[in-house]
């Protein structure tokens, strides 16, 4: 019987059966990874998982300085070198300076994870040029700039690029046309990069579906979940209340193991509707649950440690939701 594995990072309540730590064979020892938008949420999970697999990890952030410092501490806790860099991926000079910092600190770049992204909602008929450009300049231009700047060093290392796409890049969400179009562009950019950068560099994409985070469930963050707003069309105003799964939980979705009591019920309508939407998507998902950041991180690790021969692929991490 194999030894028990400890989760690589905090998990929501009662989910240990769904997530395992990095397998011993998935080693990135001696490698350097650069994760854009690595300070929070999925980016943090990816950065910490890469550190657990043995990589030294640089992360970029735009405004989440405190979160970046915390993530860097988590990376260092795995006895790996960490670097947090303020970087605006929309800016060519900022990207150039960030890549230079990574090289100055670590001397090499073996893996780039283009995770930094923005999400926005707007009716297509009233979508402004400014709104359109604000999404595309981060979600499409950013990965292009980072990949182009890191390319000479990735070629030297026979490295890899993993872009973080979205289920929205496959499915049209009427209220998020600019977001969906930007992610579809990133999916295609993955394929064009794969052809252009071969054979030295492999390029793949991970496209998450509904990923549960505590701040997404409790509405503590001002950043909406891409699928939450889309779910509004299925959630009616008179659905019965449901218990809150993680009262007082931390950002990564760690919840109490106790059976929910009256104190776990939602305190406002926004929380109640968010959980109802999550529950509805879980019901629609063939695997019977929504995803976690750990699921996305494991998919990134597959492309980071699997056969270099695999390139140009986009892997949906949605539990089969896209099949529903």
N, C-alpha and C positions, 0 to 999 in steps of 0.2 A: 504494500500500500504506500503510495507516494506521500511525501511530507506535506503538511498543510501549508498553504500559501497565505501570506498576509496582504491585504489590499494595499496598492501602491499609494493611495491617497484617500482622504475621507470619503465615505459613501453615505447615501441616504439610508434611512432605517430599513433593516431587513433586506439588504441587497447584496450581501457578501457572496451569495451563491452565483451572482451574475458577473462578478468582476474578480479577476485574479491579478496577482502581481506579475511583473515582467518575467517571462520564463528565463531560466538560467542561460539558455542558448542564444537569447536575443541580446548579444553583447555589443555595446558601442564604445568599449574601452579604447581610449586613445583618440576618440573622435570629438569634434566640436560641432555643436548645433547652434543655429541662430533662429529663434522663434519670434516672429513679429507679433505684437499684441499679446505678449506672453505673461502679462502681469495678473490677469484675472480670468476667471471662468474656464472655458475650454483651453485657452492658451496656457494658463497656469497648469492645468492637468497634463497637457502635452509636455511642457517644460520639465515638470517634476518626473514624469515617466521616463523621459529621455535621460535624465540624471540617474535615475534608478538603474537604467540599462547600462550606465557607465560613461555617458557623454559629459563633457564640459558644456555648459549651456549659457549662451547669451540671450537675453530677452530684450525686446524693445517695448516702450510704452510712450504714449503721447501726453497723458496728464495724470495717470494713476501712479504717482511716484511712491506713495506709501504701500500700495499693493505690490508694486514691482520689488520694493525692498523685502517684503514678506516672502514673495516667491523666490527671490535670490537666496534668502535664508533657508527655505525649504530645499533648494537645490544643494546648498552647502551642507545641509544635514545628511545628505547622501555621500558626503566626502568628495564632491565634485566641485570644480571651480565654477563660479557664477559671475555674470556681469549683467547689470541692468543699464540700458542705454535709452535716453530720451531721444525719440526719433519720430518725425512726421513722414510716414511712408508716401505721402502725396508729393513730397518735395525732393527733387533730385539731389540738391546739395546735402540735405539732411540724411538721405539714404546713403550717399557716398561717404559721409562722415561716420555713420553708424557702422558700415562694413569695415571701414578703416580701423575703428575702435576694436572691433572683434578681432581683426588680424593682429593689431598691436598687443592685445591681451593674450590671445591663444596661439597665434602664429599660423592658423589654418582655419578653413571652413569646409566641413564635410557634408553638412546637411542644412538646408534652409527650409523652414516651415512658414509659409505665408498664411498667417492666421489673422492678422489685423483686418478688421472689416467694420462697416457700419450698416445699420438697418434703419429703414424709414418707411413710413406709410403715407400715401397720398392717392387721391382719386386720379386716374389716368387722364381724364379730360381736363383737369385743372393743374396737372403737374407742370411746374415751372422749369425752365432751363437750369436755374440755380440748384433746384432740388435734384434734378437728374445728374448734373455734374458733381454735386457733393457726394453722391453715392458711388459713381463710377471712378472718381479720382482716388478713392481709397480702395474699393473692391477690385478694380481692374488695373488701374494705373499703378497702384502700390505694388502688387506682386510682380508686375513687369519690371519696375524700377529695381526692386530688390534682387530679383533673379538676374537681371542684366549686370548689375554691379558685382554680384558675387560670382558670376559665371567663370571668369578666369581661374579663380581659386577652387571652385568646384570641379572644373576640368582637371586641374592639377591633382586633385585628391580622388578623382573618379567618384564624385559625390552624388548627392541626390537632392531633389526638390520635392516637397509635398505641399500642395496648395490645399487650402480648406475652402471647399465650395459649399453647396447647400442643396437640400431637396428643392428649394425654390429655383434652382438652375435647371430643373427638369420639369417642374409643374408651374403653370401660370397662376399666380395669385393676383387677382384683379386689383386689389388695393395696394400692391407692392410692385408695380411694373418695373420701376427703376432698379429695385433690389434684385428681382428675378432676372432681369436682363443682364445686370452686372455679374451675377453668379454664373449665368449661362456663358457669358463672355470668358469668365475664368476657367470654366470647364473646357472651352475650345482652346484657350490660351495654353492650358495644360498639354493638349495634344500637339499644338504647333511647337511648343517648347521641346516636347519629347522628340520630335523629328529633327528640330534644328540643333539641339544640344547633344544628340547621340553621336557616337557611342559612349563618350566619356561620362555623361551625366544622365541619370534616369529621372523622369519627371512624372509624378502621379498626383492624384487628387482624392481627397476624402470629402464626401458630401453628407453632412449630418442631417437627420430629420429632426423630430422633436427631442430636444435634450433638456432634461429636467435639472434645474439649479434651484437652490433655495430662494435666491433673490427673484427668480422668474416666477416662483410659486407664490411668494408673499408680497410681490409688488414693491419690494424695498428699493429696487433699482429703477432709474428712469429709462433704461434701455429695454424696449419691448422685445419679446421673443418673436422671431419671424413667423412661427406657426400659431402663436397665441391669437393674434388678431384674425388670422385666417379662420380660426375655429369659431369665431363669433357666429358665423352663419348656422352652426349646428347647435349652439347652446342657447336655450330659450330662457326667458326672464323668470320662469317659475319652476326651475329645476329644484329638487330637494337639496337641503344643505348636506354637506359631507364633512367628515372630520379632517382636521388639518394634520398632515402626515409628519410634520417636523417642527413642532412648536419650539421656538427659541433656537433653531438650528443655525449653524454657521454657513458661510457662503457656499461651500462645496456640497451642501445638501445633507449634512449629518443630522440625523433625527434621533429622538428618544426611542429606546427599544420597548417602552411601556405601551400597553394597550391604550389607544386614545380614549380620553374621558371628555366630559363636557368642556373642560378648559382648553381642549385642542380644537374646538370648533372655531370657524372663522369669525373675525371681529368686524369685518366690513365686506361690502358687496364685491369690491375688486378682488379680494383674496378668494372669496367663494367662487366667483366666475372663473378665475384663473385655474383653480383646482378642478372645477367641473370640465373645463376645456382639456386639461391634462388627462383626466379620467376618460373623456370621450375619445381622445387620440389613442390612449392605451387600449381601449376596446376595439378600435379600428386596426390596431397593429397586430399582424399575425403572431408575433412572438409574445404577445400578451402584456407588454409593458412599454413604457417610453424609455428613451435612451438616457445614458449618463455620460458625463464628460470622460469618464474612464473608458467607455466604449470607443469614443473618438480617439483617445490617446492610444489605445491598443491598435487601432487601424493605422494610425500614423507610424507606430512602431513596426507594423508589418512591412510597410513600404520602406522604412528606414533600415531594416535589418534583413529583409527577404532578398530574393534573387534580384540582382542588379539588372537582369535581363527583362524584368517586368517594367514596362514604361508606357506612358500615354493612357493610363487607365484612371477612371473615376469610380470610386467605391462608395456606394450609398451605405451609410450607417444609420439605418432607420427601422430595424426590426421587421422589414417587409412592408412598412407603411406605404411606400410608393406603389405597392402591388394592390393595395386596397381599393 
